[in-house]
């Protein structure tokens, strides 16, 4: 059947009309829900200009800026460490040595199964109780607990992503590399890993977006990232006898969305550059055929025609 989809049959005239009705009804329902929410917020005084005027204060803007910078700092450290840990765990899971393979498998399965919030809280308690012996001061226990929790969880996920990418490389390439006399380390670093990263780049970036969003769990351990700053502002700033939770949530949520979209845009840019790098190498122009005369001239001998004789 021409035009049929693998997932569903092509709708007929009645189904198309019914789908249009469903689309109109669904759109009206969503618009009605949005109108209801806006009316309720207006009735509660959350849409008054003086409520939103709090973002004109320098202290509020500074607090939001500090929260964004702290969030990005945690994300940068955790992203680098999780990718490094994921690479090590992926290679270890493919190791020929059983103890190394078993240890990596147990590590990955454990930290993928334990909720991230519990991991962060447990690490915070451990670091806080050993602050003096570790030489940690100020908010460093919270910072490193959050970074360590994000690293072990996202590193375990990235390890599975990279392992899947390595296994997706055709076995013939690995066998050909071994046939050329390359060592296992050379095969992994120069043949398998680059192709795995290129193939799994969208999934790797998606997990980095998850890492960025999971930095908000730092408010549980009183780490002053963006969400914790927003919670303090919304509970301490009162306008017309009402709290400012709604404006702060909308602004902070928009900042999180903007950061995630920026990271996704960066991933798309990297993927486009990689695609151009793979396809941008043009074919070499075919060389003109070399005649016997040209070959003799290149060799420094005069052609027979130049001597006036011809055999």
C-alpha positions in Angstrom: 0.0 0.0 0.0 1.6 3.2 -1.2 2.1 5.9 1.4 1.4 3.5 4.4 3.4 4.0 7.5 5.2 1.3 9.4 3.6 2.4 12.7 0.0 3.1 11.6 -2.2 3.0 8.5 -2.9 6.1 6.5 -6.1 7.7 7.9 -9.1 7.8 5.6 -11.5 10.8 5.1 -13.5 10.0 8.3 -10.4 9.6 10.4 -8.9 12.8 9.1 -12.1 14.7 10.0 -12.1 13.1 13.4 -8.5 14.1 14.0 -9.2 17.7 13.0 -12.0 17.7 15.6 -9.7 16.3 18.2 -7.0 18.9 17.4 -9.5 21.7 17.7 -11.0 20.4 21.0 -7.5 19.8 22.4 -6.3 23.3 21.5 -9.3 24.9 23.0 -8.8 22.8 26.2 -5.2 23.9 26.5 -6.1 27.6 25.9 -8.8 27.3 28.5 -6.4 25.9 31.0 -3.9 28.7 30.4 -6.7 31.3 30.7 -7.8 29.7 34.0 -4.2 29.7 35.4 -3.7 33.4 34.3 -7.0 34.4 35.9 -6.2 32.7 39.2 -2.7 34.2 39.3 -4.3 37.6 38.7 -6.8 37.1 41.4 -4.0 36.2 43.8 -2.1 39.4 42.9 0.8 37.5 41.3 0.6 39.5 38.0 0.7 42.9 39.6 3.5 45.2 38.3 5.0 45.7 41.7 5.4 41.9 42.2 7.5 41.7 39.0 9.3 44.9 39.9 11.5 43.0 42.4 13.8 42.0 39.5 14.8 45.6 39.1 16.6 45.5 42.4 20.3 45.1 42.2 20.4 42.6 45.1 17.9 40.3 43.4 19.8 40.4 40.1 23.1 39.8 41.9 21.6 36.8 43.7 20.3 35.3 40.4 23.7 35.9 38.7 25.6 34.3 41.5 23.2 31.3 41.4 23.7 30.9 37.7 27.5 31.1 37.9 27.6 28.6 40.7 25.3 26.2 38.8 27.5 26.5 35.7 30.6 25.9 37.8 29.2 22.7 39.3 28.0 21.6 35.9 31.4 22.2 34.2 33.3 20.2 36.8 30.8 17.4 37.0 30.5 17.2 33.1 34.2 16.8 32.7 34.6 14.3 35.5 31.6 12.2 34.4 32.8 12.0 30.8 36.3 10.9 32.0 34.8 8.4 34.5 32.4 7.1 31.8 35.2 6.5 29.4 37.2 4.6 32.0 34.2 2.5 33.0 33.3 1.7 29.4 36.8 0.5 28.6 36.9 -1.5 31.9 33.6 -3.2 31.0 35.1 -4.3 27.8 38.3 -5.5 29.4 39.6 -9.0 28.9 40.4 -9.3 32.6 37.4 -10.6 34.6 38.1 -8.8 37.9 38.3 -5.4 36.1 35.2 -6.2 34.1 33.2 -7.3 37.2 34.2 -4.3 39.2 33.2 -1.9 36.5 29.9 -3.7 36.0 29.1 -3.6 39.7 30.0 0.1 39.9 27.8 1.0 37.0 24.8 -1.1 38.1 25.1 0.2 41.7 25.1 3.9 41.0 22.6 3.7 38.2 20.2 2.0 40.6 20.6 4.2 43.7 18.6 7.5 43.4 20.9 10.4 42.8 19.4 12.4 45.7 20.4 9.7 48.1 23.9 9.5 46.7 24.4 13.3 47.0 23.0 13.4 50.6 25.1 10.4 51.7 28.3 12.0 50.2 27.4 15.3 51.9 27.1 13.7 55.3 30.4 11.8 54.8 32.3 15.0 53.7 30.7 17.1 56.4 31.6 14.7 59.2 35.2 14.5 57.9 35.6 18.2 57.0 38.5 18.9 59.2 40.5 15.8 58.2 39.9 16.6 54.5 40.8 20.3 54.9 37.4 21.5 53.6 36.1 24.9 54.5 33.0 27.0 53.9 30.6 25.5 51.3 33.2 23.0 49.9 31.6 19.9 51.5 28.3 20.8 49.7 30.1 21.6 46.4 32.2 18.4 46.3 29.2 16.2 47.5 27.1 17.6 44.6 29.9 17.2 42.1 30.8 13.7 43.3 27.1 12.6 43.2 26.6 13.9 39.7 29.9 12.4 38.5 29.3 8.8 39.7 25.7 8.7 38.5 26.1 10.4 35.1 29.5 8.7 34.6 27.8 5.4 35.0 25.2 6.4 32.4 27.8 7.8 30.0 29.7 4.5 30.4 26.8 2.5 29.0 26.3 5.0 26.2 30.0 4.7 25.2 30.0 1.0 25.5 27.0 0.8 23.2 28.8 3.0 20.7 31.9 0.9 20.8 29.9 -2.3 20.3 28.2 -0.7 17.3 31.4 -0.3 15.4 31.7 -3.1 12.8 34.0 -5.9 14.1 35.9 -5.9 10.8 37.5 -2.6 11.6 38.9 -3.9 14.9 40.1 -7.1 13.2 41.7 -5.1 10.5 43.5 -2.9 13.0 44.8 -5.9 14.9 46.0 -7.4 11.5 48.0 -4.2 11.0 49.9 -4.9 14.2 48.1 -2.3 16.4 47.9 -2.9 20.1 44.6 -3.1 22.0 45.2 0.4 23.4 45.8 1.8 20.0 42.7 0.1 18.6 40.6 1.5 21.4 41.9 5.1 21.3 42.3 5.5 17.5 39.7 3.2 16.0 36.8 2.4 18.3 36.5 5.3 20.7 36.4 8.1 18.1 33.7 6.4 16.1 31.7 5.6 19.3 31.8 9.2 20.4 30.7 10.4 17.0 27.9 7.9 16.8 26.6 8.5 20.3 27.2 12.3 20.4 23.4 13.2 20.6 22.9 10.8 23.5 26.0 12.1 25.3 24.8 15.7 25.0 21.3 14.7 26.2 22.9 13.2 29.3 24.9 16.4 29.8 21.6 18.3 29.7 20.4 15.9 32.4 23.5 16.7 34.4 22.8 20.4 34.1 19.3 20.0 35.4 20.3 17.7 38.2 22.5 20.5 39.7 19.2 21.8 41.1 19.4 18.9 43.6 22.0 20.9 45.5 19.4 22.8 47.3 18.7 19.7 49.4 22.2 20.0 51.0 21.9 23.8 51.3 24.3 24.4 48.4 23.7 27.9 47.1 23.1 27.1 43.4 20.3 28.8 41.3 17.3 26.9 42.8 18.5 27.5 46.4 18.9 31.2 45.6 15.4 31.2 44.1 13.9 29.5 47.2 15.5 32.1 49.5 14.3 35.0 47.4 10.8 33.8 47.1 10.4 33.1 50.8 12.1 36.3 52.0 10.6 38.9 49.6 7.0 39.8 50.4 5.0 42.2 48.2 1.5 43.4 49.1 1.3 40.7 51.8 2.0 37.9 49.2 5.0 35.8 48.6 6.8 35.9 45.2 7.0 32.3 44.4 5.3 32.5 41.0 7.4 35.3 39.5 10.6 33.7 40.8 9.7 30.3 39.6 8.9 31.6 36.1 12.1 33.6 35.8 14.4 30.9 37.2 12.6 28.2 35.1 13.2 30.3 32.0 16.9 30.5 32.9 17.1 26.8 33.2 15.4 26.3 29.9 17.7 28.9 28.2 20.8 27.1 29.6 19.6 23.7 28.4 18.7 25.1 24.9 22.1 26.7 24.7 23.7 23.3 25.5 21.6 21.6 22.9 22.4 24.2 20.3 26.1 23.7 21.0 25.6 19.9 20.5 23.9 20.5 17.2 26.7 22.8 16.1 29.3 20.2 17.0 27.4 17.5 15.1 27.1 19.7 12.0 30.8 20.4 12.1 31.5 16.7 12.4 29.2 15.9 9.5 30.9 18.5 7.3 34.3 17.2 8.3 33.3 13.7 7.2 31.8 14.8 3.9 33.8 17.9 3.1 36.8 16.0 1.7 36.6 16.3 -2.1 37.8 13.6 -4.5 41.2 14.2 -6.0 41.1 15.2 -9.7 42.0 12.4 -12.1 45.5 12.8 -13.5 46.0 13.2 -17.2 47.3 10.2 -19.0 51.1 10.2 -19.3 52.5 9.6 -22.8 55.8 7.9 -23.6 57.2 11.3 -24.7 56.3 12.9 -21.4 57.9 10.1 -19.6 61.1 10.4 -21.6 61.2 14.2 -21.1 60.8 13.7 -17.4 63.7 11.2 -17.4 65.9 13.7 -19.2 66.1 11.9 -22.6 65.1 13.6 -25.9 62.3 12.0 -27.8 63.1 10.4 -31.1 61.1 13.1 -33.0 63.4 15.8 -31.7 66.4 14.1 -33.4 64.7 14.0 -36.7 64.6 10.2 -36.9 61.9 7.8 -36.2 62.3 4.1 -35.7 
